[in-house]
């Protein structure tokens, strides 16, 4: 890529090249991931929706816990949204309003409005914090050295999308992703690499160097 595309048509023509450049930076999977095989851990009544704690196998073979929220009164097939949290140790708990900043509880808010939502823990957050601590990626590079931390977040997000798309009652033509901060970066990456995403909301995902000074 020698020049920045200036039109939608130019962006579309450069898309595959841009994706190859990104993959060259974040790393590419070298092994075929094992099946996700989601299972239910617990079920809670959350008013307008049911909040189900599930567990499935992540990109690198580690267990991932997530909250699957399903509205009680909506009629299938329903639109669905993958919710990716910010850089916060509480992980998925913030996404459904159980911990952290209430204004970022997109998973529970959207479930109240009739969407099926899936809110997983990112690597190094929530129940995926290892002995190195929250958002310390040393453990990641020991178990998954073929990709960068962002690469793993992207491939984990695609795995989460697999789980969401396969969930009962989901309209596969109406799949969205939303994230704040780090979650917003992941949301944009996922939308760029996965055509199953029909709508994306990225809240505070990127800023200019000037703004960060």
Secondary structure by P-SEA (a helix, b strand, c coil): cccccccaaaaaaaaaaaaaaaaaacccccccccccccccccccccccbbbbbbbbbccccbbbbbbbbbbccccccbbbbbbbbcccccccccccccccccccaaaaaaaaaccbbbbbbcccccccccccccccccccccccccccaaaaaaaaaaaaaaaaaacccccccbbbbbbccaaaaaaaaaaaccccccbbbbccccccccccc
